[in-house]
Amino acid sequence: MWAQHREALRSVEAAFKGGDAERLLAHAADRVELALFDRTMLYSRAQAVYVMTSFFRDNPPGAFVLEDSSSTDGSWFVTARYWREGSERPHQVYLRLREKSGQWELRELRIERRP
């Protein structure tokens, strides 16, 4: 299971660093909850790719740092910081993944402005 954790984390990290919405959502659930700056909606995977592509276009990646992860009863929670290019203040990132058929699938992604 820990090998899958590491692989999933590497994929998430590479997706954020590269501004790659397709890679980020490649293992998303059929419906994924996105909360971008206090606007929360449930999207299909294809819609979520479109929304995150727009997000990365408007907030090009500068840096991405994983902070913490924990798992309980088939759910996995990840926190990270994301800096848009040229910004000194990072956004806080929260991901919730769920185990399904031995694989992790992205169920929720929240990006919040830091105060």
BELVENBEL-V979906 format. One line per field, one symbol per residue. phi: phi as a letter, one per 40 degrees, with the letter a starting at -180 (. if undefined). A space follows every 10 residues. Layout:
phi: ???
This chain:
phi: .cccdccccc ccccccccgb cdcdbdbccd bbcbbbfgbb acbcdccccd ccccdcccbd cbaabcbaaa bafgbbbbba bbbcdgccbc ccbbbbbbca fgbcbcbabb bbccc
